[in-house]
Every structure is written in structure tokens, then in C-alpha cells.
Amino acid sequence: AYNIHLNGAYHANARYSALFGVHEKLSETFGHRLGAVEFPPKKFWHMDSEAINQRREALTKYFHQVIQNV
């Protein structure tokens, strides 16, 4: 699960699958505006702490890009 913070304050926990569901809904609604914004891949070969941190950073980058484009 990933912690979600809004304006620096804790908001909720969400699993990768729930975040992917949000991505799918955003793509259906705003697909033309999202352009080249890509959702991070589901699987890494080894989900060690480094891979988890990379995915967390990629998710953060994804949602920042979505906010800028929508």
C-alpha cells in the first residue's frame, strides 16, 4: 500500500491496483489531455526496497504530470 498525501498532509493508503483503477478512469475521461503521461509498470523483476522506492517515485511523478495536464 502507498500513503497518499495532499498538500503535505496524510490523506489515505491505496494499493497499486486501486491507483491503476484511477489511472484507467482518468484515461477514459481525459485521455486526449494526458498525452504521453505513462502509468508506472505493475511488475518489477525483484520487488526489493529499492524497486519499491522507484515505483513510489514513479507514481509521484505520474500524478504530478496528471495534475499539470488535466
C-alpha positions in Angstrom: 0.0 0.0 0.0 1.1 3.5 -0.7 0.5 6.5 1.5 -1.2 9.4 -0.2 -0.5 13.0 1.0 -2.4 16.1 -0.2 -0.9 19.4 0.5 1.7 17.7 2.7 -0.9 16.1 5.0 -1.6 12.3 5.1 -4.9 11.5 3.3 -5.1 7.7 2.7 -3.5 4.4 1.9 -4.0 2.9 -1.6 -2.9 -0.3 -3.2 -1.3 -0.2 -6.6 -4.4 -1.8 -8.2 -6.6 1.0 -6.8 -4.2 3.6 -8.2 -4.2 1.8 -11.6 -8.0 2.0 -11.5 -7.8 5.7 -11.0 -5.4 5.9 -14.0 -7.9 3.9 -16.2 -10.8 6.3 -15.2 -8.6 9.3 -15.9 -7.6 7.9 -19.3 -11.3 7.3 -20.2 -12.2 10.9 -19.2 -9.2 12.9 -20.1 -7.3 10.6 -22.5 -6.6 13.3 -25.0 -5.2 15.7 -22.3 -3.0 13.1 -20.7 -0.9 12.8 -23.8 2.3 10.9 -23.1 1.8 10.5 -19.3 2.5 6.9 -18.6 1.5 4.9 -15.5 4.4 3.0 -13.9 4.6 -0.7 -14.8 2.9 -3.2 -12.5 5.8 -5.6 -12.0 9.5 -5.3 -11.5 11.6 -8.4 -11.5 12.6 -8.1 -7.9 10.4 -6.1 -5.5 13.1 -5.2 -3.0 13.2 -2.0 -1.1 15.0 -0.2 -3.9 12.4 -1.3 -6.5 9.5 -0.2 -4.2 11.1 3.2 -3.7 11.5 3.5 -7.5 7.8 2.7 -8.0 6.8 5.1 -5.3 8.8 7.9 -7.1 7.4 6.9 -10.4 3.8 7.1 -9.0 4.5 10.5 -7.6 5.9 11.7 -10.9 2.9 10.3 -12.7 0.3 12.1 -10.5 2.3 15.4 -10.7 2.2 15.1 -14.5 -1.5 14.3 -14.5 -2.2 17.4 -12.4 -0.3 19.5 -14.8 -2.0 18.2 -17.9 -5.6 17.9 -16.8 
